[in-house]
Amino acid sequence: MCLSIPSKVVKIDKERNVATVDTMGITREAGLDLMEEDDVKIGDYVLLHIGFIMNKLDEADALESLKVYSELVEKMDEQERQNLVEEDDNCPNRGK
């Protein structure tokens, strides 16, 4: 199962057209090729799919979604958390 969790843009590399995003404490790069030029700014919340930023989210909606995800993660035991991370790492639709 691939989840699209709201991520906060923390850095933009215009030369490479990628953004560094923070997804619940994990940073990764995501392509900006599917967004309008200069539409994404540092501090924006976005959704990713297969390694690309697909759209921006309203900050209030993103924070509410992150709160729900945090509550779900807190209810999982360590093995369930590890399985979730492994499934996400091996998601066939994830861009590398």
QUIDA-V565101 format. One record per residue. N is the residue number from 1. RES is the residue in three letters. PSI is psi in whole degrees, -180 to 180 (* if undefined). OMEGA is omega in whole degrees, -180 to 180 (NA if undefined). D_CENTER is the distance of its C-alpha to the mean C-alpha in whole Angstrom. Layout:
n->(N & N)
res->(RES & RES)
psi->(PSI & PSI)
omega->(OMEGA & OMEGA)
d_center->(D_CENTER & D_CENTER)
This chain:
n->(1 & 2 & 3 & 4 & 5 & 6 & 7 & 8 & 9 & 10 & 11 & 12 & 13 & 14 & 15 & 16 & 17 & 18 & 19 & 20 & 21 & 22 & 23 & 24 & 25 & 26 & 27 & 28 & 29 & 30 & 31 & 32 & 33 & 34 & 35 & 36 & 37 & 38 & 39 & 40 & 41 & 42 & 43 & 44 & 45 & 46 & 47 & 48 & 49 & 50 & 51 & 52 & 53 & 54 & 55 & 56 & 57 & 58 & 59 & 60 & 61 & 62 & 63 & 64 & 65 & 66 & 67 & 68 & 69 & 70 & 71 & 72 & 73 & 74 & 75 & 76 & 77 & 78 & 79 & 80 & 81 & 82 & 83 & 84 & 85 & 86 & 87 & 88 & 89 & 90 & 91 & 92 & 93 & 94 & 95 & 96)
res->(MET & CYS & LEU & SER & ILE & PRO & SER & LYS & VAL & VAL & LYS & ILE & ASP & LYS & GLU & ARG & ASN & VAL & ALA & THR & VAL & ASP & THR & MET & GLY & ILE & THR & ARG & GLU & ALA & GLY & LEU & ASP & LEU & MET & GLU & GLU & ASP & ASP & VAL & LYS & ILE & GLY & ASP & TYR & VAL & LEU & LEU & HIS & ILE & GLY & PHE & ILE & MET & ASN & LYS & LEU & ASP & GLU & ALA & ASP & ALA & LEU & GLU & SER & LEU & LYS & VAL & TYR & SER & GLU & LEU & VAL & GLU & LYS & MET & ASP & GLU & GLN & GLU & ARG & GLN & ASN & LEU & VAL & GLU & GLU & ASP & ASP & ASN & CYS & PRO & ASN & ARG & GLY & LYS)
psi->(129 & 128 & 144 & 100 & 135 & 137 & 145 & 132 & 124 & -15 & 147 & 130 & 97 & -32 & -41 & -6 & 46 & 156 & 147 & 128 & 153 & 118 & 97 & 44 & -6 & 126 & 146 & 164 & 149 & 140 & 148 & 8 & -24 & 5 & 155 & 147 & 134 & 14 & -30 & 131 & 159 & 133 & -15 & 152 & 136 & 165 & 142 & 152 & 132 & 42 & 5 & 144 & 125 & -35 & 164 & 156 & 150 & 137 & -43 & -43 & -41 & -46 & -37 & -43 & -42 & -35 & -43 & -44 & -43 & -41 & -40 & -44 & -39 & -29 & -11 & 150 & 174 & -40 & -41 & -40 & -46 & -43 & -40 & -43 & -44 & -41 & -42 & -42 & -32 & 11 & 122 & -18 & -6 & 134 & 150 & *)
omega->(177 & 178 & 174 & -177 & 178 & -179 & -179 & 178 & -178 & -179 & 176 & 175 & -176 & -180 & 180 & -179 & 177 & 175 & 170 & -178 & 176 & 178 & 179 & 176 & 178 & 180 & 177 & 178 & 178 & -180 & 178 & -173 & -177 & -180 & 175 & 180 & 178 & 178 & -178 & -179 & 175 & -178 & 177 & 171 & -175 & 171 & -179 & 170 & -178 & 174 & 180 & 173 & -176 & 179 & 178 & 178 & 170 & -176 & -179 & 179 & 179 & -179 & 177 & 178 & 180 & 178 & 180 & 178 & 180 & 179 & 178 & -179 & 180 & -179 & 180 & 171 & -174 & -180 & 178 & 177 & -179 & 178 & 180 & 179 & -180 & 178 & -180 & 179 & -177 & 180 & -177 & -179 & -178 & 174 & 179 & NA)
d_center->(15 & 11 & 9 & 6 & 5 & 5 & 4 & 7 & 9 & 11 & 13 & 14 & 17 & 19 & 21 & 18 & 16 & 13 & 11 & 10 & 6 & 7 & 5 & 8 & 10 & 9 & 8 & 8 & 9 & 8 & 12 & 13 & 16 & 15 & 15 & 18 & 19 & 19 & 17 & 14 & 15 & 14 & 13 & 11 & 9 & 7 & 6 & 5 & 8 & 10 & 9 & 9 & 8 & 10 & 11 & 11 & 11 & 14 & 14 & 16 & 14 & 11 & 13 & 15 & 12 & 11 & 14 & 15 & 12 & 14 & 17 & 17 & 16 & 19 & 21 & 20 & 23 & 22 & 22 & 20 & 17 & 18 & 18 & 15 & 13 & 16 & 15 & 12 & 13 & 16 & 14 & 16 & 14 & 11 & 12 & 14)
